Amino acid sequence: MTEIELVTEGLYDQDQYLWLEDTILKLKARDFHGLDVEHLIEEMEILAGRDRAEVESRLIVLWTHLLKGIYLNSEYDIDIWRCISVG
């Protein structure tokens, strides 16, 4: 291995932002052989998990709001719920 390859391999552990920029440049240049595939897969799995958790969280909030809307009876209750929801 050359010295440049060794530096690039350790870039993920040294500076993830620089690693990400380097990976983006390599993808744009279609330099698939120069990619740090193991760390790229790891980052994609992290993003997928984060997105999944975000969707789940937003669905819970949506269901909560829908249930509150269904089960609130008086105008007073609805006004209070709207204030809480906006805040």
N, C-alpha and C positions, 0 to 999 in steps of 0.2 A: 504494500500500500504506500501511496505517496503521502507526503506530509500534509498536503491540502485535504486529502480524503480523511485523514485522521482528525484534523481540526473540524471538518464538517460533521463527522460522526459524533463528536463530543459537543457540538453546538447546542443540541437539545438540552443537555444537562447544564451548560454554561449560561445560555440566554435563550429562553423559549421564544421571545419576540423575534430575535434575529433568526432563529431556526425557522419560525413561521414565514418570515419574509423570504428566506432562502428557498423554502419549500414551494412557495407561491411562484417565485421566479423560475424554478426548475419545472414546475407543472406548465407554466405558460410557454416555456421553451421546449416542452415535450421531452425533457431530459429525465425519462423514467428510470434509467439505470442509476442516476445520481441521487434518487430519492431515499430518504430514511424511512423505509416502508413500515418498520415495526412501530416507530413513534407516530407515524402518520395514522396508522390503524388505531393506535391507542387514543390519539386526539379525536378521531372520528367517533369512537365509542363513547368518549366523555361527552362530546357534543350531542350525540343521540340520546344519551341518558338525561342530560340537562334539558333537552327539548321535551322529552317524554314527561319529565317531572313538571315542567312549566305547563304543558297541556293539561296534565292531571290537576294541577293547582287551579288553573282557570276554570276547568269543568266543575270543580267543587264549589267555587265561588258562584258560578252561573246557576248551579242547582240550588244553592242556598238562597239566592235572590229569587229564583222562580218559586221555591217553596214558601218563602216569606210573602210573596205576592199573592199566592193562592190562599194562604191561611190567615192573612190579616183581615179583620172584619170592619173596623170603623175607619172613618176618614182621619181621625186623630192618629191612629196606629200607622196608617199609610204615610202621613206627613212625617212622622218620626222616622219611619224606615227610610224614606227618601233622604232625610238629613244625614242619617248614619251611613247610607250607601255612598253618598257624594263625598263625605268627609273621610 
